[in-house]
Amino acid sequence: MFNKKAFTLIELLVVVLIIAILAAIALPQYQFAVEKSRTAQAFINLKALSDAVDRFFLTYNKWPATFDELDITIGQNCTTSLCPGGGDFTYRFYMSTNGLILAYKNKTSYSGTDFTVGIVMQEQTYSTAQMHKGDIVCFTRSNERFDRICRALGGKTKHAGVTGFMTSSTPFYIIGQ
C-alpha cells in the first residue's frame, strides 16, 4: 500500500496557481498605494514651500524668484525657479504668471507630463473653478491612473481645462487645503 505523506504534483500546481492569482490581484493595489504615498509626499513638500514663500513675502513684500531665496531646502541644485526635489517630482515656481508652485512627475517642465500637483498662492477665478490660496490642485491630462490618485487624495470634482490656466485642455481637481 501507498503511504501518502507527500503532496502530489497536481496539489503543488494548484497552490502555485492560487498564489499567482492572489499576487496578480494584489500587485496593482500595491503600486497604487506606492504612487499615492509619493504624491502625498509631494503635497507635504508643496505645503512647506508655500509656508516658506509666505515667510519670504512677509519679509520682503515680493514673491521669491528662485528656490535659493527661501529658508528651506527640498532637494539639491535648487538655485533657480526649477528644483529637482529628489524622488519622483521636480518643483517649479509660477508665481508671476499663475501664482502657483507646481510639482511635475518625472519631468522638468509641464509640457508632456501626465501628472502634476500644485499649490495655489494667489486667489484665482476661472469659468469652471474658484481656487483659493492654499488649495492643492491636481492635473492629470485625463490619465485614469492619476485620476484615481487625485480622487483618493480628496479631489471630488474634475474640472475641464480653462483658458489662461496652464493649458486649456488639461483637466484638474481642486483638493482643497
GINORNOR-V254661 format. One record per residue. N is the residue number from 1. NEAR is the number of other ideal C-beta (glycine too) atoms within 12 Angstrom. D_LAST is the distance of its C-alpha to the last C-alpha in Angstrom with 1 decimal. Layout:
# GINORNOR-V254661
{{N/NEAR/D_LAST} {N/NEAR/D_LAST}}
This chain:
# GINORNOR-V254661
{{1/3/73.3} {2/6/69.8} {3/5/67.8} {4/8/64.2} {5/6/62.1} {6/9/59.9} {7/12/57.4} {8/12/58.6} {9/10/57.2} {10/10/55.8} {11/13/54.0} {12/13/52.4} {13/13/51.4} {14/14/49.8} {15/15/47.7} {16/15/46.6} {17/14/45.7} {18/14/43.6} {19/14/41.7} {20/14/41.2} {21/13/39.8} {22/14/37.4} {23/14/36.3} {24/13/35.8} {25/12/33.5} {26/14/31.5} {27/14/31.1} {28/14/28.7} {29/16/26.4} {30/15/26.6} {31/15/25.8} {32/22/22.7} {33/17/21.6} {34/17/22.3} {35/30/20.4} {36/28/17.3} {37/19/17.5} {38/27/18.1} {39/40/15.1} {40/27/13.0} {41/24/14.9} {42/41/14.0} {43/34/10.3} {44/24/11.4} {45/36/13.7} {46/40/11.3} {47/28/9.2} {48/26/12.8} {49/42/14.0} {50/37/11.5} {51/23/12.7} {52/31/16.2} {53/38/16.1} {54/25/15.1} {55/18/18.0} {56/27/20.3} {57/21/19.6} {58/14/20.4} {59/15/23.5} {60/15/24.9} {61/8/23.5} {62/13/23.0} {63/29/20.6} {64/32/21.8} {65/19/23.9} {66/20/24.0} {67/33/22.4} {68/22/25.4} {69/26/24.6} {70/33/21.6} {71/19/22.2} {72/26/20.7} {73/21/22.0} {74/32/20.3} {75/27/23.5} {76/15/27.0} {77/18/28.4} {78/27/25.3} {79/17/27.4} {80/19/26.5} {81/28/23.4} {82/27/23.6} {83/36/23.0} {84/24/24.1} {85/34/21.7} {86/19/23.9} {87/25/23.4} {88/28/22.3} {89/36/20.1} {90/35/21.1} {91/46/18.7} {92/37/19.4} {93/35/18.7} {94/30/18.8} {95/30/18.4} {96/14/21.5} {97/18/21.3} {98/30/17.8} {99/29/15.6} {100/39/14.0} {101/47/14.2} {102/44/15.1} {103/47/16.3} {104/35/19.3} {105/33/20.8} {106/20/24.3} {107/23/24.9} {108/23/25.3} {109/18/24.4} {110/29/22.5} {111/14/25.8} {112/15/26.8} {113/28/23.8} {114/26/22.8} {115/40/19.3} {116/45/16.7} {117/49/13.0} {118/47/11.4} {119/43/8.9} {120/36/9.6} {121/35/11.5} {122/25/13.2} {123/16/12.9} {124/29/14.6} {125/15/16.4} {126/23/18.4} {127/14/20.8} {128/22/18.6} {129/29/15.0} {130/19/13.2} {131/32/10.3} {132/20/8.6} {133/23/8.4} {134/27/5.5} {135/33/4.7} {136/38/6.2} {137/49/9.6} {138/46/12.3} {139/42/15.9} {140/33/18.8} {141/28/22.0} {142/19/22.8} {143/21/23.4} {144/16/23.4} {145/21/22.7} {146/32/19.4} {147/24/18.6} {148/24/18.9} {149/35/16.6} {150/39/13.8} {151/21/14.6} {152/22/14.9} {153/31/11.4} {154/22/10.0} {155/30/11.1} {156/15/13.2} {157/20/14.9} {158/27/16.6} {159/29/17.1} {160/20/20.4} {161/24/20.6} {162/25/21.2} {163/13/23.6} {164/17/22.5} {165/33/19.3} {166/34/20.2} {167/21/23.1} {168/16/23.8} {169/15/24.4} {170/34/21.2} {171/32/19.1} {172/42/15.4} {173/37/12.5} {174/33/9.1} {175/36/6.9} {176/23/3.8} {177/17/0.0}}
